[in-house]
């Protein structure tokens, strides 16, 4: 280096210490932290301007970065190195999924480098840059030979070139990524049986792949373009719509919004316990909750918890009182629409609909009895009676057996606190 008048700008301490190839035995954050803490002051003593980079981590392993802080090595590196050229990577830069346990961008996807940066920022080191090694293999016709991973080892040459362009455009949108080296310039072997044997911009025989031209284009200038997952720590907001009191069954409604991340689900919690089987997908919730019939009389806390895709949670709750119908202090008049008309010779059609009172939030429970009577000998004689449920509109066509003067009316029998009603009597002359 001295003869070439060159100087090392950055030192990377070890290679892939979070895996079991170069760091024999698998990840040992405590021992690697000790190595960093020993190496850092010696490198700085020799060259205070040198950048000390963590060993390139397999994947964007922000969990391992956080473990370095827990073991006291947070001040013993200037930058974090990550490797996203490993383990048969086939999704493009923009594809990502979130970890089901914590909602963070899964470390196996390209833009999880943003989670690495967030882990640094959480500890006051958001100014530390990231040095990346990136690459996609062209071994699309070979099965993956890494662990138990299923699928091909790589992508097509055209996809490799496209992913290269998209990756550098994406990285350019995040200034804390200081460098991104492509692995590799040329294939190192002609034994094309594994993912890492066909990652070059040039194949083993010196033939240029389309990605070589893509890299030349990128070298002439990059237009930043955001892609992939967003680190999301922002809370959604939630609303709940339930009555102050109920008697039989409680209808729970609600909604949630988030300005940047879709709402994944809404859970129902009652008195501090999650209700099994009462989740709702998406940003709205509407549950005629049968389980509310089993709650005891008195006050209960009804809560909706809304989760966005990053599993940030918002809560909305209300105290609701379940009232014993036999001890209700008031009675409510349901809305009853009842009509009857002649339809054809000797026939009457009846329609009815029962709805909740405007000043009470619960639907009435009960039945509607419909009576058909004929005028005989100066009085009305019952001929037929029908009983119908009121949970849906009632429709009934009645054919009179004998001509004469007929009337039809209804009697609504409902559970407390609703009040029973009688309808108007409709009179017809039927032939």
C-alpha positions in Angstrom: 0.0 0.0 0.0 2.8 2.4 0.8 4.5 1.7 -2.5 1.2 2.6 -4.3 0.7 5.6 -2.1 -2.6 4.2 -0.9 -4.3 4.4 2.5 -7.0 2.2 4.0 -10.1 4.3 4.5 -12.2 1.6 6.4 -11.5 -1.5 8.3 -14.1 -4.3 8.6 -13.6 -6.4 11.7 -14.2 -10.0 10.8 -16.7 -11.4 8.2 -20.2 -12.5 8.9 -19.8 -12.9 12.7 -23.6 -13.6 13.0 -23.4 -16.9 11.1 -21.6 -20.1 11.6 -19.2 -20.2 8.6 -16.5 -17.6 9.3 -17.3 -17.4 13.0 -17.1 -21.1 13.9 -19.9 -22.3 16.1 -22.5 -19.7 15.2 -23.3 -16.2 16.4 -21.8 -15.2 19.8 -22.6 -11.5 20.3 -20.7 -11.4 23.6 -17.4 -12.7 22.2 -17.7 -10.6 19.0 -18.4 -7.5 21.1 -15.2 -8.2 23.0 -13.3 -8.5 19.7 -14.7 -5.1 18.6 -13.8 -3.4 21.8 -10.3 -4.7 21.6 -9.8 -3.8 17.9 -11.4 -0.4 17.8 -8.9 1.6 20.0 -5.9 0.0 18.2 -7.2 0.9 14.8 -7.9 4.4 15.9 -4.5 4.8 17.5 -2.9 3.9 14.2 -5.3 6.1 12.1 -7.8 8.2 13.9 -9.6 8.9 10.5 -10.1 5.3 9.7 -13.7 4.0 9.7 -14.3 0.8 11.8 -17.1 -1.3 10.3 -18.7 -4.3 11.9 -18.1 -7.6 10.2 -20.5 -7.8 7.3 -23.6 -9.3 8.8 -25.5 -12.0 7.0 -28.8 -10.3 6.1 -29.8 -7.0 7.6 -29.5 -8.4 11.0 -30.6 -5.5 13.2 -31.1 -8.0 16.1 -27.4 -8.7 16.1 -26.6 -5.0 16.0 -28.8 -4.4 19.1 -27.0 -7.3 20.9 -23.7 -5.4 20.3 -25.1 -2.5 22.3 -26.4 -4.8 25.0 -22.8 -6.1 25.4 -21.2 -2.7 25.6 -19.8 -2.5 22.0 -22.0 0.4 20.8 -19.0 2.8 20.9 -16.6 0.4 19.3 -17.7 0.7 15.6 -18.3 3.6 13.3 -20.5 1.9 10.7 -22.5 -1.3 10.2 -21.7 -3.8 7.5 -24.5 -6.0 6.0 -24.6 -8.7 3.3 -27.7 -9.0 1.1 -26.0 -11.3 -1.4 -26.7 -14.5 0.5 -29.0 -17.4 1.0 -30.5 -17.7 -2.5 -32.0 -14.2 -2.5 -34.7 -14.2 -5.2 -37.2 -11.4 -4.3 -36.4 -8.0 -5.8 -35.4 -4.9 -3.7 -39.0 -3.7 -3.4 -40.4 -6.9 -2.0 -40.7 -7.3 1.8 -42.6 -8.9 4.6 -42.9 -7.9 8.2 -42.0 -10.2 11.1 -45.1 -11.6 12.6 -43.9 -11.2 16.2 -42.9 -7.5 16.2 -44.0 -6.0 12.8 -40.5 -4.9 11.8 -39.3 -5.5 8.2 -38.0 -9.0 8.2 -34.2 -9.0 8.2 -34.1 -11.4 5.2 -35.4 -8.7 2.8 -33.4 -6.0 1.1 -34.9 -2.8 2.6 -34.5 -4.2 6.2 -31.4 -2.0 6.1 -33.8 0.7 7.3 -34.4 -1.4 10.4 -30.6 -1.5 11.0 -30.5 2.3 10.8 -33.5 2.6 13.1 -31.7 0.4 15.7 -28.8 2.7 15.5 -31.0 5.8 15.8 -32.8 4.4 18.8 -29.5 4.5 20.6 -28.5 8.0 19.5 -26.3 6.8 16.7 -28.4 7.6 13.7 -25.4 9.3 12.1 -23.5 5.9 11.8 -23.5 4.9 8.1 -24.3 1.4 6.6 -21.9 -0.4 4.3 -23.6 -3.0 2.2 -22.7 -5.9 0.0 -25.5 -6.7 -2.4 -26.0 -9.1 -5.3 -28.4 -11.5 -6.9 -27.3 -14.9 -8.3 -28.3 -16.0 -11.8 -28.6 -19.6 -10.8 -32.3 -19.7 -11.4 -32.1 -23.2 -12.9 -30.6 -24.7 -9.7 -32.4 -25.6 -6.4 -31.2 -23.6 -3.4 -28.5 -25.4 -1.5 -28.7 -23.3 1.7 -30.2 -24.9 4.7 -33.8 -26.0 4.3 -34.7 -23.1 2.0 -37.0 -24.1 -0.9 -37.0 -22.8 -4.4 -34.4 -21.8 -7.0 -30.9 -20.5 -6.2 -31.3 -17.3 -8.2 -33.0 -15.2 -10.8 -32.7 -14.8 -14.5 -29.9 -12.6 -16.0 -32.6 -10.0 -17.0 -33.9 -9.9 -13.5 -30.4 -9.6 -12.1 -29.8 -6.5 -14.2 -33.2 -5.0 -13.3 -32.7 -5.7 -9.6 -29.3 -4.1 -9.7 -30.7 -0.8 -11.1 -33.6 -0.8 -8.6 -31.4 -1.6 -5.7 -29.0 1.3 -6.3 -31.9 3.7 -7.0 -33.5 2.6 -3.7 -30.3 3.0 -1.7 -29.8 6.4 -3.1 -33.0 7.5 -1.4 -31.4 6.8 2.0 -28.3 8.9 2.5 -27.1 6.9 5.5 -26.1 4.0 3.2 -22.5 5.1 2.5 -21.5 2.3 0.1 -22.9 -0.7 -1.6 -20.5 -3.1 -3.2 -21.8 -5.7 -5.7 -20.8 -9.3 -5.1 -19.2 -10.1 -7.5 -17.5 -8.7 -10.5 -16.9 -12.1 -12.1 -18.0 -15.7 -11.3 -15.3 -17.4 -9.3 -15.9 -20.9 -10.6 -17.5 -22.7 -13.5 -19.1 -25.2 -11.1 -22.6 -23.7 -11.4 -24.3 -25.8 -8.8 -24.8 -23.2 -6.0 -26.2 -19.8 -5.7 -22.8 -18.1 -5.0 -21.2 -19.5 -8.2 -23.2 -17.3 -10.6 -23.4 -13.8 -9.0 -20.9 -12.0 -11.3 -21.6 -9.1 -13.7 -19.3 -11.2 -15.9 -19.5 -15.0 -16.2 -16.5 -17.3 -15.6 -15.6 -17.3 -19.3 -15.5 -13.5 -19.5 -18.9 -12.9 -21.1 -20.7 -9.8 -20.0 -24.1 -10.2 -18.4 -26.8 -7.6 -18.9 -26.1 -6.5 -15.3 -22.6 -5.3 -16.4 -24.3 -2.8 -18.7 -26.8 -1.9 -15.9 -23.8 -1.2 -13.6 -22.2 1.1 -16.2 -25.5 3.0 -16.5 -25.7 3.3 -12.7 -22.2 4.6 -12.5 -23.1 7.5 -14.8 -25.7 8.7 -12.3 -28.5 7.4 -10.1 -32.0 8.8 -9.8 -33.2 8.0 -6.2 -36.4 6.0 -6.0 -37.9 4.8 -2.7 -38.8 1.1 -2.6 -39.7 -1.6 -0.2 -40.7 -1.3 3.4 -41.0 1.7 5.6 -39.9 1.6 9.3 -43.1 2.4 11.1 -43.2 3.4 14.7 -46.3 5.7 14.3 -49.4 4.7 16.1 -52.7 4.3 14.3 -55.9 5.9 15.8 -59.0 3.9 16.8 -62.7 4.7 17.5 -65.3 2.5 19.3 -69.0 2.7 19.0 -71.0 0.9 21.7 -74.1 2.0 23.7 -73.9 3.1 27.3 -76.0 0.1 28.3 -77.5 -3.1 26.9 -79.9 -5.8 28.1 -79.4 -8.9 26.0 -76.7 -8.7 23.3 -74.1 -6.0 22.6 -73.3 -4.8 19.1 -69.7 -3.5 19.0 -68.6 -1.3 16.1 -65.4 0.6 15.5 -62.8 1.8 13.0 -59.1 2.6 12.8 -56.9 4.7 10.6 -53.2 5.1 9.9 -51.8 7.8 7.6 -48.9 5.6 6.3 -49.5 1.9 7.0 -52.6 -0.2 6.3 -54.6 -1.5 9.3 -54.1 -5.2 9.6 -56.7 -6.2 12.2 -58.9 -5.1 15.1 -59.2 -7.2 18.2 -62.0 -7.1 20.8 -61.0 -7.0 24.5 -63.4 -7.2 27.4 -62.4 -6.4 31.0 -58.7 -6.7 30.0 -58.9 -10.0 28.3 -58.8 -10.7 24.5 -62.0 -12.3 23.2 -61.0 -15.4 21.2 -62.5 -15.6 17.7 -63.6 -12.0 17.7 -60.9 -10.4 15.5 -61.8 -8.3 12.5 -59.6 -7.9 9.4 -59.0 -4.4 8.0 -59.9 -1.0 9.2 -63.6 -1.5 10.2 -65.2 -3.6 12.9 -68.8 -4.6 13.3 -69.7 -7.5 15.6 -73.1 -8.5 17.0 -71.3 -10.2 19.8 -73.1 -13.3 21.0 -70.7 -13.7 23.8 -72.0 -10.6 25.5 -75.1 -12.6 26.5 -72.9 -14.4 29.0 -71.5 -11.3 30.8 -72.8 -10.6 34.2 -75.0 -7.6 35.0 -73.1 -4.5 35.8 -70.2 -2.5 34.3 -67.8 -3.9 31.7 -64.9 -2.3 29.8 -65.2 -2.9 26.1 -62.0 -2.2 24.2 -60.9 -2.4 20.5 -57.2 -2.7 19.8 -56.2 -1.9 16.2 -52.9 -3.0 14.7 -51.3 -1.7 11.6 -49.1 -3.9 9.5 -46.1 -3.0 11.6 -48.1 -4.1 14.7 -48.3 -0.7 16.2 -51.4 -0.7 18.3 -54.1 1.9 19.1 -56.8 1.4 21.8 -60.3 2.7 22.1 -62.5 1.7 25.0 -65.8 2.5 26.8 -67.5 1.3 29.9 -70.8 -0.3 29.2 -73.4 -1.5 31.7 -75.4 -4.7 31.2 -78.8 -4.1 32.7 -81.2 -6.8 34.0 -84.4 -6.4 31.8 -86.6 -7.2 34.8 -85.1 -4.3 36.6 -85.2 -1.8 33.8 -86.5 1.6 34.8 -88.0 2.5 31.5 -89.8 0.9 28.6 -89.1 1.5 24.9 -91.5 1.5 22.0 -90.2 -0.4 19.0 -90.9 0.9 15.5 -93.5 -1.3 13.9 -94.5 -0.9 10.3 -97.6 -3.1 9.5 -99.7 -3.0 6.3 -102.3 -5.3 4.6 -103.9 -5.1 1.2 -106.0 -7.2 -1.2 -104.1 -9.0 -3.9 -106.4 -10.9 -6.3 -109.6 -12.7 -5.6 -110.0 -13.6 -1.9 -106.4 -13.0 -1.0 -104.8 -10.5 1.5 -101.0 -9.8 1.6 -99.5 -8.7 4.9 -96.1 -7.1 5.3 -94.4 -6.0 8.5 -91.1 -4.8 9.8 -89.9 -4.3 13.4 -87.0 -2.0 14.2 -85.3 -0.7 17.3 -86.5 2.4 19.1 -84.7 5.6 18.1 -83.7 6.2 21.7 -82.5 2.7 22.5 -79.5 1.0 20.8 -80.6 -2.7 21.0 -82.8 -4.5 18.6 -86.1 -5.9 20.1 -86.4 -9.7 20.6 -89.8 -11.4 20.3 -92.4 -12.4 17.8 -95.3 -11.0 15.8 -98.7 -12.7 15.9 -101.0 -12.0 12.9 -104.8 -12.7 13.3 -107.3 -13.2 10.5 -111.0 -12.8 11.6 -114.4 -13.0 9.7 -117.5 -11.1 10.6 -120.2 -13.6 11.6 -123.4 -12.9 13.4 -122.5 -9.4 14.4 -119.1 -10.3 15.9 -115.6 -11.0 14.7 -114.8 -14.7 14.8 -111.1 -15.8 14.7 -110.2 -18.0 11.8 -106.4 -18.1 11.5 -103.4 -17.1 13.5 -99.7 -17.0 12.4 -96.6 -16.4 14.5 -93.5 -14.8 12.9 -90.0 -13.9 14.0 -89.1 -10.3 13.9 -85.4 -10.5 13.1 -86.2 -9.9 9.4 -89.2 -8.4 7.5 -92.4 -10.4 7.5 -94.3 -11.2 4.3 -97.5 -13.3 4.3 -100.2 -14.0 1.7 -103.5 -15.3 3.1 -106.3 -16.9 1.0 -109.7 -16.6 2.6 -111.7 -19.9 2.7 -115.1 -18.2 2.6 -116.3 -14.9 1.2 -117.4 -12.1 3.4 -116.1 -9.3 5.6 -112.6 -10.0 6.9 -110.1 -8.1 9.0 -106.4 -8.6 9.8 -104.3 -7.2 12.6 -101.1 -7.9 14.5 -99.9 -8.1 18.1 -96.2 -7.6 18.8 -94.9 -9.5 21.9 -91.3 -8.4 22.8 -88.9 -8.9 25.6 -88.3 -6.2 28.2 -87.5 -3.3 28.2 -89.5 -3.1 25.0 -93.2 -2.6 25.1 -95.8 -4.9 23.5 -97.9 -3.3 20.7 -101.1 -3.9 18.7 -101.5 -2.8 15.2 -104.2 -1.1 13.3 -107.0 -3.4 12.1 -107.4 -3.7 8.3 -111.0 -4.6 7.0 -111.6 -6.1 3.6 -114.6 -7.5 1.7 -113.5 -10.7 0.1 -115.3 -12.8 -2.5 
